[in-house]
Amino acid sequence: MATKILVSLLLLTNLFQLGCSSAPIRFDDKNEGQWEAKALIRDKSARKSFIVNLDISAIQSDKLRVEAVTPLGIHIASYALNGKSVSYVLTRQKKYYKGRSTAQSLRSVLSISLEPKNILAFLFDKPPKSKRWSCESDEKGFLKKCINKRNSVTVIWENRVRDKKTIQIESSRASLQIYLKSFSPKVEDKDGLFVIEKPSAF
């Protein structure tokens, strides 16, 4: 009898640990972080889609750095947000930009028109501050969906397992599916990270 009780307790303990090990972590209480990610980008107007690997560094609520490379490891873009200004490099086109933060600037890198500060909010599971957005959470309090009807943009959070999640962003002209596959709660080497200077070869 005692053996059966012990076995039952061990099974319950293992099930509890398994549940805890897959429980999603909260990002809305984090101040900074680095993610490794994979993104599927679809340009609906051009009828093109492609996959890129992303290295993302972010600090709430106004600093973002994204490095994009192909699955073969070929660098294609660097993007940095620092307050109200952005800078980016498109390697293949040998294009450099530095100026004011706009939705159009992000489209040049990720094919979708979206305020860069909103990408920051989505990473940290926070709703955009603009009143144009309406958001809802799931039963555990995690952000589930945000909609901007005026700009026809929908954002959905799915597949939360520990520090992993998928963010699906849909607009009339493009869609962006980001699978965040690993997370570190500290941004390394911050000096100069959020400003990109023009390469000498451009």
C-alpha positions as CSV (number, residue, x, y, z in Angstrom):
1,M,0.0,0.0,0.0
2,A,2.8,2.4,1.0
3,T,4.6,1.6,-2.3
4,K,1.5,2.4,-4.3
5,I,1.1,5.7,-2.5
6,L,4.8,6.6,-3.1
7,V,4.6,5.7,-6.8
8,S,1.5,7.9,-7.1
9,L,3.2,10.8,-5.4
10,L,6.2,10.5,-7.7
11,L,4.0,10.5,-10.7
12,L,2.2,13.6,-9.5
13,T,5.5,15.3,-8.8
14,N,6.8,14.5,-12.3
15,L,3.6,15.8,-13.9
16,F,3.8,19.0,-11.8
17,Q,7.5,19.5,-12.7
18,L,6.7,18.9,-16.4
19,G,3.9,21.5,-16.3
20,C,6.1,24.0,-14.5
21,S,9.0,23.5,-17.0
22,S,6.8,24.4,-19.9
23,A,4.9,27.3,-18.3
24,P,5.4,30.5,-20.2
25,I,7.5,33.3,-18.5
26,R,6.4,36.8,-18.3
27,F,8.2,39.5,-20.3
28,D,6.2,42.5,-19.3
29,D,8.3,42.8,-16.1
30,K,11.6,42.6,-18.0
31,N,13.5,45.9,-18.7
32,E,15.7,44.5,-21.4
33,G,16.5,41.3,-23.3
34,Q,18.1,39.5,-26.2
35,W,16.3,37.0,-28.5
36,E,17.3,34.6,-31.2
37,A,14.5,34.3,-33.6
38,K,13.3,33.0,-37.0
39,A,11.0,35.0,-39.1
40,L,8.7,34.2,-42.1
41,I,8.1,37.4,-44.1
42,R,5.4,37.6,-46.8
43,D,5.2,40.6,-49.1
44,K,1.6,40.2,-50.3
45,S,1.8,43.0,-52.9
46,A,5.0,41.4,-54.5
47,R,3.7,37.9,-53.9
48,K,7.1,36.9,-52.3
49,S,8.0,35.2,-49.1
50,F,11.3,34.4,-47.4
51,I,12.7,33.2,-44.1
52,V,15.4,35.1,-42.2
53,N,17.2,34.5,-38.9
54,L,17.1,37.4,-36.4
55,D,19.2,38.5,-33.5
56,I,17.2,41.0,-31.5
57,S,18.4,43.2,-28.6
58,A,15.9,45.5,-26.9
59,I,15.6,47.9,-24.0
60,Q,12.2,49.3,-22.9
61,S,10.8,51.4,-24.2
62,D,12.9,53.0,-27.0
63,K,16.0,50.9,-27.9
64,L,16.0,48.1,-30.5
65,R,18.6,46.4,-32.6
66,V,17.9,43.7,-35.2
67,E,20.4,41.8,-37.2
68,A,18.9,39.8,-40.1
69,V,20.7,37.0,-42.0
70,T,19.6,34.3,-44.4
71,P,19.4,30.7,-43.4
72,L,22.8,30.3,-45.1
73,G,24.3,32.9,-42.8
74,I,24.5,35.8,-45.3
75,H,23.9,39.2,-43.7
76,I,21.1,41.1,-45.3
77,A,20.2,43.9,-42.9
78,S,20.9,45.8,-39.6
79,Y,18.3,48.0,-37.9
80,A,18.7,50.2,-34.8
81,L,16.1,52.3,-32.9
82,N,17.4,54.8,-30.4
83,G,14.7,57.0,-29.0
84,K,13.1,58.9,-31.9
85,S,15.8,58.1,-34.5
86,V,16.6,55.0,-36.5
87,S,19.5,53.9,-38.6
88,Y,19.7,50.9,-40.8
89,V,21.8,49.1,-43.4
90,L,20.5,47.0,-46.3
91,T,23.6,45.0,-47.3
92,R,22.5,43.7,-50.7
93,Q,21.3,47.0,-51.9
94,K,24.2,48.9,-50.3
95,K,21.6,51.3,-48.8
96,Y,22.1,53.3,-45.6
97,Y,19.5,55.4,-43.8
98,K,19.7,57.5,-40.6
99,G,16.8,59.7,-39.6
100,R,13.5,59.9,-37.8
101,S,11.7,56.8,-36.5
102,T,8.7,56.0,-38.8
103,A,6.6,53.0,-39.7
104,Q,8.1,53.2,-43.2
105,S,11.6,52.7,-42.0
106,L,10.8,49.4,-40.5
107,R,9.1,48.3,-43.7
108,S,12.4,48.6,-45.5
109,V,13.8,45.8,-43.3
110,L,10.9,43.6,-42.4
111,S,8.5,44.4,-45.3
112,I,5.8,45.6,-42.9
113,S,4.7,49.2,-42.0
114,L,4.7,49.4,-38.2
115,E,6.0,51.9,-35.7
116,P,9.3,50.5,-34.3
117,K,8.3,51.2,-30.7
118,N,5.3,48.9,-31.3
119,I,7.7,46.0,-32.1
120,L,9.3,46.7,-28.8
121,A,6.0,46.6,-27.0
122,F,5.1,43.3,-28.7
123,L,8.4,41.7,-27.7
124,F,7.8,42.6,-24.0
125,D,4.1,41.5,-24.2
126,K,2.8,45.1,-23.8
127,P,0.0,46.7,-25.7
128,P,0.8,49.7,-27.9
129,K,0.2,53.0,-26.1
130,S,-1.8,54.5,-29.0
131,K,-5.6,54.6,-28.6
132,R,-5.9,53.2,-32.2
133,W,-5.1,49.8,-30.8
134,S,-7.5,47.5,-28.9
135,C,-6.0,44.4,-27.1
136,E,-7.2,41.4,-25.2
137,S,-5.4,38.9,-22.9
138,D,-5.9,35.2,-22.3
139,E,-7.2,33.6,-19.1
140,K,-3.6,33.7,-17.6
141,G,-3.2,37.4,-18.3
142,F,-0.8,37.0,-21.2
143,L,-1.4,39.3,-24.2
144,K,-3.3,37.4,-26.8
145,K,-4.4,39.7,-29.6
146,C,-4.1,43.4,-30.6
147,I,-6.0,45.1,-33.5
148,N,-5.5,48.4,-35.1
149,K,-8.6,48.8,-37.3
150,R,-7.6,52.1,-38.8
151,N,-4.4,50.7,-40.2
152,S,-5.7,47.1,-40.8
153,V,-3.1,45.5,-38.6
154,T,-3.7,42.4,-36.4
155,V,-1.1,41.0,-33.9
156,I,-1.5,37.5,-32.4
157,W,0.6,35.8,-29.7
158,E,0.7,32.0,-29.8
159,N,2.7,28.9,-28.8
160,R,4.0,30.2,-25.5
161,V,6.4,27.6,-23.9
162,R,8.8,29.0,-21.3
163,D,10.7,31.8,-23.0
164,K,9.5,30.8,-26.5
165,K,6.6,32.3,-28.3
166,T,5.3,33.2,-31.8
167,I,4.2,36.7,-32.8
168,Q,2.1,36.9,-35.9
169,I,1.6,40.3,-37.5
170,E,-0.9,40.7,-40.3
171,S,-1.5,43.7,-42.5
172,S,-3.1,44.3,-45.8
173,R,0.3,44.4,-47.6
174,A,2.4,42.0,-45.7
175,S,2.6,39.5,-42.9
176,L,5.4,38.8,-40.4
177,Q,5.6,35.7,-38.3
178,I,8.4,35.8,-35.7
179,Y,9.3,32.7,-33.7
180,L,11.3,33.7,-30.7
181,K,13.2,30.6,-29.8
182,S,15.5,31.7,-27.0
183,F,15.8,34.6,-24.6
184,S,18.5,36.2,-22.4
185,P,17.4,38.8,-19.8
186,K,20.5,41.0,-20.3
187,V,21.7,43.0,-23.3
188,E,25.5,42.6,-23.7
189,D,27.8,45.3,-25.1
190,K,25.3,48.1,-25.1
191,D,27.8,50.8,-26.1
192,G,27.1,51.9,-29.7
193,L,24.7,49.0,-30.2
194,F,21.7,51.2,-30.9
195,V,23.3,53.4,-33.5
196,I,24.5,52.2,-36.9
197,E,27.1,54.2,-38.7
198,K,27.4,54.3,-42.5
199,P,29.7,51.6,-43.8
200,S,32.8,52.9,-45.6
201,A,32.0,50.7,-48.6
202,F,28.7,52.4,-49.2
